[in-house]
Amino acid sequence: MRVVGVVGPAGAGKSTVCQILARRPGIVHIDCDRLAWDTYRPGGPAYLRILARFGEEILAEDGGVDRKKLGTRVFSDPQAKADLEAIVHPLVMESLREVLARARKKGARLALVEGALLLASPHVDRNLFDLFLWLSVPAEVRRARLRAAGWPEEALRQRIQAQEELSPPSLPNVLLVDGQGSPPVVAERVLQTIHSYFGEEAPSS
C-alpha cells in the first residue's frame, strides 16, 4: 500500500480532493485533524495533559475541549502552539500507524493522509510516507475558499496567520501540485501525479 501525505495550508483543498478520490476502490482517506481531535475528547490520551497546560478555561459547557477557545490561544502564541503539538502529534502518529495497518489488512492500495503540518511538525514520523503532495494555491484564493465555507473573519485571519510560514521543503519525495481549478480536476491532477511518481497505473474510477 502506498502512503501519500496531502499537505498544504488551510483553504488549499486537501479535504475535498481526498474525499473525492476516496470514493474510488482501493483508496482510503485519513484525516490527521480528526485523529488529533480524538485525542482531545474527555478520556482521550491528550485530554488531561491539555488541561494541565492550558487550563479549564478552554473547556466547553459539556466538559469537552472547545476548539475555538483553544485555537484562539494557540494561534496567537507560538510557544502555546508548539506545546500543543508536542502533546498531540506523537499521539496522532500512534493512531495513524494503527489506521494504516487496518487499511493494509483490508487491501487498500493507496492511503491519502491529509494534514497541514505533516512536513512542518518535528513530531511527524515521515518514514511512514512514500510521497508528499503539496497543494499549491495562492493566498487570496485560499481566503476566498474559507470565506465561502463560512469561516468567521477573525478565525480565518488567525488560521492564515498561523500557517503563513508553511512552505514545502525541497526533498525528492515532496512534489508540488497546482491546487487551482474545480475539485474534480484537482483530484485527477493529484492522482496523475501519484501515478507518474510511482510509474504505476492510476486507480480506475
ROLUMNU-980948 format. One line per field, with one value per residue: residue in three letters; chain; x, y, z of N, C-alpha, C in turn. Coordinates in nm, 4 decimals, decimal comma. Layout:
BEGIN
kelum	ALA;... $
ketor	A;... $
n_east	X;... $
n_north	Y;... $
n_up	Z;... $
ca_east	X;... $
ca_north	Y;... $
ca_up	Z;... $
c_east	X;... $
c_north	Y;... $
c_up	Z;... $
***
This chain:
BEGIN
kelum	MET;ARG;VAL;VAL;GLY;VAL;VAL;GLY;PRO;ALA;GLY;ALA;GLY;LYS;SER;THR;VAL;CYS;GLN;ILE;LEU;ALA;ARG;ARG;PRO;GLY;ILE;VAL;HIS;ILE;ASP;CYS;ASP;ARG;LEU;ALA;TRP;ASP;THR;TYR;ARG;PRO;GLY;GLY;PRO;ALA;TYR;LEU;ARG;ILE;LEU;ALA;ARG;PHE;GLY;GLU;GLU;ILE;LEU;ALA;GLU;ASP;GLY;GLY;VAL;ASP;ARG;LYS;LYS;LEU;GLY;THR;ARG;VAL;PHE;SER;ASP;PRO;GLN;ALA;LYS;ALA;ASP;LEU;GLU;ALA;ILE;VAL;HIS;PRO;LEU;VAL;MET;GLU;SER;LEU;ARG;GLU;VAL;LEU;ALA;ARG;ALA;ARG;LYS;LYS;GLY;ALA;ARG;LEU;ALA;LEU;VAL;GLU;GLY;ALA;LEU;LEU;LEU;ALA;SER;PRO;HIS;VAL;ASP;ARG;ASN;LEU;PHE;ASP;LEU;PHE;LEU;TRP;LEU;SER;VAL;PRO;ALA;GLU;VAL;ARG;ARG;ALA;ARG;LEU;ARG;ALA;ALA;GLY;TRP;PRO;GLU;GLU;ALA;LEU;ARG;GLN;ARG;ILE;GLN;ALA;GLN;GLU;GLU;LEU;SER;PRO;PRO;SER;LEU;PRO;ASN;VAL;LEU;LEU;VAL;ASP;GLY;GLN;GLY;SER;PRO;PRO;VAL;VAL;ALA;GLU;ARG;VAL;LEU;GLN;THR;ILE;HIS;SER;TYR;PHE;GLY;GLU;GLU;ALA;PRO;SER;SER $
ketor	A;A;A;A;A;A;A;A;A;A;A;A;A;A;A;A;A;A;A;A;A;A;A;A;A;A;A;A;A;A;A;A;A;A;A;A;A;A;A;A;A;A;A;A;A;A;A;A;A;A;A;A;A;A;A;A;A;A;A;A;A;A;A;A;A;A;A;A;A;A;A;A;A;A;A;A;A;A;A;A;A;A;A;A;A;A;A;A;A;A;A;A;A;A;A;A;A;A;A;A;A;A;A;A;A;A;A;A;A;A;A;A;A;A;A;A;A;A;A;A;A;A;A;A;A;A;A;A;A;A;A;A;A;A;A;A;A;A;A;A;A;A;A;A;A;A;A;A;A;A;A;A;A;A;A;A;A;A;A;A;A;A;A;A;A;A;A;A;A;A;A;A;A;A;A;A;A;A;A;A;A;A;A;A;A;A;A;A;A;A;A;A;A;A;A;A;A;A;A;A;A;A;A;A;A $
n_east	0,0835;0,0614;0,1530;0,0529;0,1126;-0,0983;-0,0643;-0,0632;-0,1625;-0,4500;-0,7467;-0,6378;-0,7559;-0,7336;-0,8983;-1,1300;-1,0309;-0,9179;-1,1455;-1,2945;-1,1283;-1,1242;-1,3599;-1,3105;-1,2376;-1,0152;-0,8799;-0,8105;-0,8951;-0,7383;-0,7737;-0,5732;-0,6394;-0,8821;-0,7940;-0,6350;-0,8252;-0,9638;-0,7904;-0,8279;-1,0725;-1,2853;-1,1397;-0,9703;-0,6281;-0,4828;-0,6255;-0,6162;-0,3565;-0,3648;-0,5447;-0,3903;-0,1903;-0,3208;-0,5390;-0,8701;-1,0278;-1,0466;-1,2432;-1,5583;-1,9132;-2,0005;-1,7844;-1,5963;-1,3128;-1,3121;-1,2870;-1,2650;-1,1944;-0,9506;-0,8092;-0,7903;-0,6123;-0,3729;-0,3128;-0,2323;-0,0053;0,3071;0,4613;0,2670;0,1380;0,3451;0,3723;0,1225;0,1328;0,3451;0,2266;0,0099;0,0763;0,2614;0,0825;-0,1061;0,0474;0,0729;-0,1932;-0,2239;-0,0503;-0,1902;-0,4331;-0,3376;-0,2373;-0,4746;-0,5960;-0,4226;-0,4654;-0,7226;-0,6842;-0,6365;-0,4888;-0,3873;-0,3262;-0,4384;-0,3184;-0,4219;-0,3008;-0,2097;0,0312;0,2163;0,4670;0,5887;0,5823;0,7951;0,7360;0,6262;0,6371;0,8010;0,8878;0,6798;0,5641;0,5431;0,5385;0,4892;0,2458;0,2137;-0,0369;-0,0585;-0,1734;-0,2679;-0,2637;-0,4791;-0,6784;-0,7153;-0,8122;-1,0554;-1,1876;-1,2130;-1,3755;-1,6049;-1,6728;-1,7770;-1,6211;-1,5641;-1,4385;-1,2362;-1,1443;-1,0559;-0,8502;-0,6722;-0,6048;-0,4858;-0,2714;-0,1337;-0,0404;0,1155;0,3861;0,4260;0,5760;0,6763;0,9349;1,2459;1,2669;1,3220;1,0921;0,8814;0,6364;0,5041;0,1714;-0,0568;-0,3183;-0,5359;-0,8516;-1,1462;-1,2708;-1,2925;-1,1178;-0,8730;-0,8446;-0,8085;-0,5703;-0,4014;-0,4091;-0,2919;-0,0374;0,0583;0,0523;0,2457;0,4761;0,5201;0,5217;0,3107;-0,0116;-0,2840;-0,5389;-0,8495;-1,1628 $
n_north	-0,1197;0,2146;0,5126;0,8336;1,1617;1,4383;1,7681;2,1122;2,4541;2,5863;2,5972;2,5084;2,2948;2,0307;1,8434;1,8205;1,7202;1,4755;1,3443;1,3152;1,1421;0,9224;0,7942;0,6104;0,2678;0,0951;0,3149;0,5044;0,7597;0,9442;1,1579;1,3675;1,5709;1,4932;1,2667;1,3938;1,5426;1,3376;1,2609;1,4647;1,4400;1,3992;1,1752;1,0896;1,0340;1,2734;1,4550;1,5266;1,6227;1,8417;2,0025;2,0472;2,2033;2,4242;2,5004;2,5112;2,6965;2,6576;2,4794;2,3522;2,3796;2,1179;1,9867;1,9021;1,9808;2,3051;2,3872;2,6356;2,8106;2,6993;2,7196;2,9972;3,0534;2,9134;2,9959;3,2543;3,2484;3,1410;2,9659;2,8330;2,6997;2,5299;2,3757;2,2489;2,0947;1,9249;1,7706;1,6501;1,5592;1,3298;1,1362;1,1334;1,0202;0,7603;0,6738;0,6978;0,4994;0,2718;0,2984;0,2873;0,0284;-0,1209;-0,0482;-0,1632;-0,4351;-0,4598;-0,4449;-0,2066;-0,0039;0,2466;0,5044;0,8127;1,0601;1,3226;1,6350;1,9433;1,9989;1,8005;1,8154;2,0024;1,9721;1,8620;1,6265;1,4412;1,1241;1,0788;0,8620;0,6942;0,7555;0,7377;0,9356;1,2887;1,5286;1,8594;2,0862;2,3575;2,6765;3,0100;3,2671;3,4480;3,3082;3,0941;3,2284;3,3226;3,0807;2,9857;3,1829;3,1425;2,8964;2,9629;3,0517;3,2556;3,5930;3,6592;3,4088;3,3077;3,4884;3,4335;3,1654;3,1783;3,3464;3,1878;2,9875;3,1026;3,0788;2,8277;2,6117;2,4126;2,1736;2,1237;1,8317;1,5021;1,3417;1,5138;1,6748;1,9416;2,0328;2,1842;2,3417;2,4812;2,5297;2,3336;2,1068;1,8260;1,8310;1,9004;1,6809;1,4737;1,5602;1,5296;1,2491;1,1685;1,2720;1,1139;0,8688;0,9141;0,9513;0,7018;0,5404;0,3782;0,2439;0,4648;0,4354;0,3083;0,4742 $
n_up	0,0000;-0,0929;0,0736;0,0913;0,1739;0,1915;0,1644;0,2718;0,3338;0,5187;0,3273;0,0930;-0,0251;0,0525;0,1999;0,0374;-0,2070;-0,1236;-0,0276;-0,2618;-0,4116;-0,2440;-0,2936;-0,4824;-0,5602;-0,3435;-0,2441;0,0413;0,2775;0,5219;0,7828;0,9520;1,1233;1,2324;1,3717;1,5581;1,7078;1,8222;2,0220;2,2007;2,3218;2,6148;2,8375;2,6443;2,5269;2,5319;2,6752;2,9621;2,9792;2,8101;2,9502;3,1791;3,0725;2,9470;3,0985;3,2536;3,1277;2,8585;2,8131;2,6957;2,7723;2,8074;2,9045;2,7251;2,5119;2,3875;2,0635;1,9384;2,1464;2,2280;1,9893;1,9608;2,1630;2,0881;1,8265;1,8533;2,0021;1,9714;2,1352;2,2850;2,0774;1,9930;2,2241;2,2347;2,0003;2,0681;2,2609;2,1279;1,8607;1,8648;1,9619;1,7603;1,5596;1,6595;1,6407;1,3647;1,2652;1,3473;1,2036;0,9410;0,9388;0,9619;0,7223;0,5367;0,5919;0,4971;0,2317;0,0943;-0,1582;-0,1797;0,0424;0,1379;0,3265;0,5021;0,6088;0,7443;0,8692;0,8215;0,7041;0,8562;1,1348;1,3965;1,5151;1,3510;1,2017;0,9308;0,7940;0,7581;0,5217;0,1658;-0,0225;-0,0545;-0,1313;-0,2085;-0,2076;-0,4024;-0,3745;-0,4340;-0,1785;-0,1751;-0,3051;-0,1330;0,0929;-0,0084;-0,0512;0,2117;0,3237;0,1707;0,2689;0,5083;0,7204;1,0045;1,0010;1,1898;1,2822;1,0419;0,9826;1,1933;1,1420;0,8849;0,9453;1,1313;0,9693;0,7770;0,7378;0,6443;0,4150;0,1341;0,1774;-0,0005;-0,1167;-0,2517;-0,2439;-0,2167;-0,3803;-0,5726;-0,6419;-0,8539;-0,7064;-0,7977;-0,9580;-1,0464;-0,7939;-0,8853;-1,1055;-0,9863;-0,8187;-1,0054;-1,1122;-0,8921;-0,8645;-1,1066;-1,0705;-0,8618;-0,9935;-1,1946;-1,0391;-0,9126;-1,1302;-1,1947;-1,2866;-1,2610;-1,0106;-1,1217;-1,1808 $
ca_east	0,0000;0,1313;0,1045;0,0817;0,0680;-0,1555;-0,0222;-0,0893;-0,2307;-0,5962;-0,8017;-0,5702;-0,8437;-0,6895;-1,0103;-1,2192;-0,9630;-0,9057;-1,2795;-1,3309;-1,0508;-1,1559;-1,4766;-1,2637;-1,1983;-0,8756;-0,8207;-0,8656;-0,8629;-0,7156;-0,7655;-0,4975;-0,7099;-0,9785;-0,7181;-0,5925;-0,9371;-0,9976;-0,7067;-0,8726;-1,2030;-1,2746;-1,0934;-0,8690;-0,4917;-0,4248;-0,7207;-0,5680;-0,2333;-0,4045;-0,5998;-0,2810;-0,1121;-0,3965;-0,6376;-1,0094;-1,0984;-1,0622;-1,3468;-1,6964;-2,0039;-2,0147;-1,6599;-1,5016;-1,2290;-1,3735;-1,1868;-1,2484;-1,1188;-0,8126;-0,7471;-0,7569;-0,4909;-0,2507;-0,2802;-0,1737;0,1091;0,3892;0,5025;0,1495;0,1188;0,4478;0,3406;0,0088;0,1801;0,4277;0,1351;-0,0864;0,1265;0,3068;-0,0354;-0,1630;0,1304;0,0346;-0,3218;-0,2045;0,0060;-0,2977;-0,5271;-0,2708;-0,2305;-0,6081;-0,6197;-0,3463;-0,5329;-0,8432;-0,6460;-0,6235;-0,3624;-0,3410;-0,3773;-0,4161;-0,3151;-0,4365;-0,2524;-0,1410;0,1627;0,2932;0,6047;0,6363;0,5943;0,9072;0,6858;0,5697;0,7258;0,7904;0,9194;0,5541;0,5120;0,6183;0,5348;0,4090;0,1980;0,1800;-0,1324;-0,0159;-0,2852;-0,2384;-0,3274;-0,6084;-0,7742;-0,7438;-0,9004;-1,1888;-1,2472;-1,2501;-1,4923;-1,7197;-1,7071;-1,8424;-1,5301;-1,5668;-1,3192;-1,1297;-1,0882;-0,9834;-0,7265;-0,5826;-0,5546;-0,3937;-0,1511;-0,0612;0,0180;0,1747;0,5254;0,4329;0,6256;0,7234;1,0804;1,2989;1,3037;1,2834;0,9582;0,7838;0,6013;0,4015;0,0598;-0,1413;-0,4471;-0,6400;-0,9429;-1,2571;-1,2225;-1,2668;-0,9989;-0,7563;-0,8338;-0,7484;-0,4311;-0,3313;-0,3956;-0,1948;0,0950;0,0957;0,0778;0,3728;0,5859;0,5454;0,5260;0,2039;-0,1407;-0,3709;-0,6590;-0,9623;-1,2782 $
ca_north	0,0000;0,3416;0,6119;0,9653;1,2752;1,5505;1,8759;2,2487;2,5323;2,5913;2,6502;2,4527;2,1951;1,8958;1,7563;1,7975;1,6327;1,3416;1,2852;1,2756;1,0256;0,8085;0,7245;0,5093;0,1437;0,0779;0,4377;0,5458;0,8955;0,9543;1,2987;1,3804;1,6624;1,4103;1,1858;1,4831;1,5765;1,2183;1,2581;1,5713;1,4132;1,3570;1,0371;1,0666;1,0329;1,4075;1,5441;1,5801;1,6987;1,9710;2,0818;2,0889;2,3090;2,5417;2,5384;2,4752;2,7996;2,6146;2,3768;2,3849;2,3502;1,9739;1,9319;1,8764;2,0934;2,3953;2,4067;2,7783;2,8693;2,6501;2,7772;3,1368;3,0534;2,8635;3,0685;3,3839;3,2263;3,0341;2,8663;2,7504;2,6135;2,4261;2,2867;2,1658;1,9965;1,8260;1,6803;1,5809;1,4967;1,1917;1,0513;1,1206;0,9224;0,6274;0,6422;0,6820;0,3665;0,1738;0,3119;0,2367;-0,1186;-0,1730;-0,0284;-0,2661;-0,5634;-0,4578;-0,4499;-0,0765;0,0095;0,3844;0,5798;0,9567;1,1098;1,4678;1,7058;2,0673;2,0103;1,6774;1,8486;2,1104;1,9316;1,7718;1,5051;1,3530;1,0186;1,0849;0,7307;0,6249;0,8052;0,7167;1,0563;1,4016;1,6200;1,9906;2,1561;2,4956;2,7654;3,1462;3,3028;3,5132;3,2030;3,0197;3,3126;3,3223;2,9498;2,9767;3,2694;3,0742;2,7841;3,0152;3,0847;3,3940;3,6657;3,6525;3,2738;3,2993;3,5653;3,3611;3,0445;3,2193;3,3977;3,0774;2,8983;3,1805;3,0385;2,6926;2,6016;2,2759;2,1577;2,0703;1,6919;1,4249;1,2827;1,6210;1,7301;2,0460;2,0113;2,3028;2,3168;2,5680;2,4642;2,2648;1,9932;1,7032;1,8495;1,8935;1,5422;1,3973;1,6059;1,4633;1,1075;1,1538;1,2981;0,9919;0,7703;0,9448;0,9339;0,5606;0,4661;0,2780;0,2880;0,5306;0,3570;0,3411;0,5285 $
ca_up	0,0000;-0,0962;0,1697;0,0355;0,2533;0,1155;0,2525;0,2272;0,4369;0,5166;0,2045;-0,0245;-0,0865;0,0883;0,2377;-0,0764;-0,3025;-0,0654;-0,0215;-0,3977;-0,4522;-0,1581;-0,3467;-0,5762;-0,4931;-0,3067;-0,1918;0,1701;0,3198;0,6651;0,8183;1,0763;1,2132;1,3065;1,4665;1,6666;1,7945;1,9003;2,1421;2,2906;2,3842;2,7547;2,8462;2,5415;2,5826;2,5462;2,7423;3,0894;2,9547;2,7538;3,0609;3,2668;3,0057;2,9044;3,1978;3,2297;3,0509;2,7192;2,8070;2,6635;2,8835;2,8257;2,9571;2,6182;2,4723;2,2914;1,9596;1,9116;2,2568;2,2220;1,8716;1,9883;2,2456;2,0240;1,7051;1,8877;2,0904;1,9123;2,2334;2,3142;1,9610;1,9980;2,3359;2,1950;1,9026;2,1376;2,3318;2,0422;1,7383;1,8830;1,9769;1,6264;1,4867;1,7071;1,5795;1,2208;1,2413;1,3643;1,0926;0,8211;0,9488;0,9302;0,5791;0,4653;0,6086;0,4151;0,0918;0,0293;-0,2311;-0,1668;0,1574;0,1311;0,4638;0,4967;0,7269;0,7100;0,9330;0,8045;0,6674;0,9421;1,2748;1,4249;1,5793;1,2485;1,1530;0,7856;0,7375;0,7280;0,3947;0,0426;-0,1036;-0,0066;-0,2340;-0,1540;-0,2916;-0,4121;-0,4058;-0,3863;-0,0516;-0,1958;-0,3410;-0,0109;0,1759;-0,0691;-0,0257;0,3532;0,3428;0,1097;0,3561;0,6277;0,8295;1,0536;0,9597;1,2897;1,2777;0,9155;0,9962;1,2831;1,0764;0,7792;1,0098;1,1955;0,8692;0,6690;0,7161;0,5902;0,2781;0,1095;0,1706;-0,1262;-0,0985;-0,3700;-0,2323;-0,1955;-0,5105;-0,5749;-0,7332;-0,8681;-0,6418;-0,8506;-1,0502;-0,9804;-0,7148;-0,9625;-1,1881;-0,8984;-0,7731;-1,1140;-1,1213;-0,7815;-0,8953;-1,2142;-1,0140;-0,7910;-1,0990;-1,2590;-0,9441;-0,8889;-1,2552;-1,1889;-1,3404;-1,1648;-0,9815;-1,2063;-1,1087 $
c_east	0,0873;0,0678;0,1496;0,0265;0,0194;-0,1476;-0,0560;-0,1662;-0,3816;-0,6448;-0,7369;-0,6555;-0,8105;-0,8066;-1,0960;-1,1576;-0,9552;-1,0415;-1,3247;-1,2582;-1,0841;-1,2839;-1,4361;-1,2189;-1,0484;-0,8075;-0,8898;-0,8141;-0,8521;-0,6896;-0,6947;-0,5628;-0,8128;-0,9075;-0,6752;-0,7070;-0,9868;-0,9135;-0,7525;-0,9969;-1,1849;-1,2430;-0,9896;-0,7293;-0,4294;-0,5070;-0,6636;-0,4413;-0,2642;-0,4628;-0,4894;-0,2022;-0,1930;-0,5063;-0,7810;-1,0863;-1,1143;-1,1750;-1,4808;-1,7853;-2,0185;-1,8880;-1,5582;-1,4198;-1,3020;-1,2674;-1,1602;-1,1640;-0,9724;-0,7402;-0,7062;-0,6288;-0,3672;-0,2135;-0,2129;-0,0464;0,1933;0,4314;0,3864;0,1225;0,2196;0,4190;0,2245;0,0518;0,2639;0,3429;0,0609;-0,0226;0,1850;0,1905;-0,1046;-0,0835;0,0979;-0,0962;-0,3068;-0,1469;-0,1021;-0,3951;-0,4655;-0,2637;-0,3654;-0,6377;-0,5447;-0,4157;-0,6575;-0,8127;-0,6386;-0,4897;-0,3052;-0,4078;-0,3386;-0,4290;-0,3130;-0,3857;-0,1738;0,0035;0,2492;0,4397;0,6650;0,6604;0,7133;0,8635;0,6256;0,6747;0,7120;0,8313;0,7936;0,5060;0,6044;0,6342;0,4524;0,3707;0,1538;0,0851;-0,1011;-0,1310;-0,2512;-0,3209;-0,4646;-0,7165;-0,8129;-0,8361;-1,0428;-1,2597;-1,2941;-1,3702;-1,6174;-1,7660;-1,7678;-1,7517;-1,5509;-1,4339;-1,2052;-1,0645;-1,0065;-0,8490;-0,6255;-0,5231;-0,4547;-0,2618;-0,0683;0,0105;0,0934;0,3190;0,5370;0,4805;0,6809;0,8753;1,1227;1,3536;1,2543;1,1420;0,8526;0,7583;0,4934;0,2971;-0,0233;-0,2803;-0,5589;-0,7238;-1,0553;-1,2047;-1,2017;-1,1417;-0,8725;-0,7356;-0,7681;-0,6013;-0,3461;-0,3069;-0,2918;-0,0528;0,1460;0,1334;0,2155;0,4915;0,6218;0,5559;0,4246;0,0794;-0,2206;-0,4920;-0,7752;-1,0782;-1,3886 $
c_north	0,1251;0,4373;0,7490;1,0728;1,3865;1,6730;2,0107;2,3222;2,5295;2,6572;2,5967;2,3481;2,0517;1,8014;1,7210;1,6997;1,4899;1,2711;1,2385;1,1469;0,9018;0,7367;0,6111;0,3838;0,1417;0,2010;0,4753;0,6856;0,8964;1,1011;1,3127;1,4763;1,5858;1,3224;1,2701;1,5122;1,4557;1,2100;1,3605;1,5351;1,3729;1,2076;1,0022;1,0841;1,1716;1,4980;1,6069;1,6619;1,8362;2,0609;2,1326;2,2042;2,4370;2,5841;2,5083;2,5792;2,7618;2,5123;2,4352;2,3466;2,2013;1,9070;1,8956;2,0002;2,1746;2,4317;2,5549;2,8440;2,8256;2,7109;2,9212;3,1475;3,0207;2,9430;3,2024;3,3707;3,1112;2,9262;2,7751;2,6535;2,4983;2,3256;2,1938;2,0578;1,8872;1,7259;1,5912;1,5019;1,3572;1,0930;1,0306;1,0184;0,7799;0,5835;0,6171;0,5451;0,2588;0,1780;0,2586;0,0843;-0,1809;-0,1607;-0,1327;-0,4007;-0,5736;-0,4530;-0,3169;-0,0687;0,1511;0,4498;0,7250;1,0125;1,2623;1,5327;1,8291;2,0679;1,8864;1,7037;1,9557;2,0658;1,8380;1,6386;1,4058;1,2525;1,0124;0,9545;0,6506;0,6534;0,7700;0,8451;1,1626;1,4882;1,7491;2,0587;2,3059;2,5831;2,9048;3,1822;3,3642;3,4130;3,1240;3,0996;3,3113;3,1900;2,9393;3,0654;3,2021;2,9567;2,8298;3,0466;3,2295;3,4623;3,6540;3,5150;3,2539;3,3701;3,4906;3,2394;3,0786;3,2667;3,2846;2,9909;2,9723;3,1398;2,8963;2,6974;2,4614;2,2689;2,0995;1,9302;1,6116;1,3695;1,3852;1,6881;1,8363;2,0120;2,1392;2,2713;2,4051;2,4937;2,3977;2,1444;1,8648;1,7130;1,8380;1,7499;1,4553;1,4332;1,5385;1,3167;1,0840;1,1810;1,1757;0,8832;0,7921;0,9176;0,7868;0,4791;0,3550;0,3328;0,3538;0,4429;0,4021;0,3905;0,4270 $
c_up	0,0000;0,0043;0,1224;0,1277;0,1634;0,2050;0,1890;0,3343;0,4212;0,3883;0,0789;-0,0954;-0,0527;0,1136;0,1172;-0,1753;-0,2489;-0,0600;-0,1592;-0,4369;-0,3698;-0,1997;-0,4408;-0,5006;-0,4633;-0,2511;-0,0614;0,2037;0,4715;0,6981;0,9528;1,1742;1,2963;1,4093;1,5855;1,7622;1,8730;2,0274;2,2447;2,3704;2,5308;2,7646;2,7425;2,5973;2,6012;2,6367;2,8690;3,0712;2,8959;2,8626;3,1527;3,2047;2,9844;3,0008;3,1559;3,1501;2,9040;2,7035;2,7639;2,7818;2,9101;2,8774;2,8522;2,5870;2,3659;2,1869;1,9334;2,0205;2,2528;2,1027;1,8919;2,0695;2,1641;1,8989;1,7331;1,9714;2,0351;2,0118;2,2706;2,2001;1,9626;2,1093;2,3006;2,0970;1,9691;2,2152;2,2342;1,9276;1,7571;1,8983;1,8424;1,5453;1,5308;1,6431;1,4303;1,1882;1,2500;1,2468;0,9640;0,8226;0,9152;0,7811;0,4967;0,4733;0,5220;0,2659;0,0206;-0,0428;-0,2234;-0,0475;0,1405;0,2722;0,4582;0,6245;0,6886;0,7579;0,9159;0,7707;0,7574;1,0859;1,2946;1,4832;1,4788;1,2049;1,0008;0,7172;0,7054;0,5862;0,2782;-0,0368;-0,0321;-0,1261;-0,1672;-0,2516;-0,2886;-0,4609;-0,3535;-0,2628;-0,0723;-0,2338;-0,2173;0,0810;0,1222;-0,0438;0,1187;0,3843;0,2884;0,1940;0,4881;0,7442;0,8733;1,0233;1,0606;1,2900;1,1510;0,9257;1,0827;1,2149;0,9660;0,8391;1,0688;1,0935;0,7586;0,6411;0,6620;0,4461;0,2572;0,1076;0,0366;-0,1025;-0,2177;-0,3638;-0,1923;-0,3297;-0,4947;-0,6796;-0,7361;-0,8129;-0,6910;-0,9544;-0,9740;-0,9040;-0,7953;-1,0494;-1,1035;-0,8499;-0,8802;-1,1315;-1,0132;-0,8142;-1,0049;-1,1658;-0,9389;-0,8909;-1,1620;-1,1660;-0,9267;-1,0176;-1,2601;-1,2549;-1,2294;-1,1367;-1,0679;-1,1211;-1,0997 $
***
